[in-house]
């Protein structure tokens, strides 16, 4: 009986003692970037919004470095297509949804590789990401669905892509749109049910802008001397 009691206690305590003796792993021990000393995440990715990728296998989000895009619920307005009505109102453009759709289209079924440059406290990485040979940030800048981030304007290739889109008036550069940082600060409703009129009100009370003034088109004469 005593032998059986000792044997039972030994069987019970072995897993406990082994667990207690195991080293305490750091939170990055299973990190796909840090565990192997690499600074790259590679594989299939999906667009979470216009500037963020989600790698489902690695369970990681990567934000495209040096650029910013409209949030999914944000609206821009095209002055060339006024809506019908007694009051002049440019046609709403879902700039955030368009940026996400373009990013999704550019990725397609390709494998995505991101060179990680920084990480945020929430676990989101920032990096330079490519689908095949195409830099995804440059693709968004080139079609005018992204702008250079205020503090990251040093890359000549990125700046060149933005200048091209601005001169051609592609994407947001042909619209009136609130600066993205200001929108994030002031927008109370950020759900996908947000109505365009909410962003019209924000534009009228804006502190900063990245495109022409909201009433400039309306006030401009139909013809002007060169």
Order of alpha helices (4+ residues) and beta strands (2+ residues): alpha-beta-beta-beta-beta-beta-beta-beta-alpha-beta-beta-beta-alpha-beta-alpha-beta-alpha-alpha-alpha
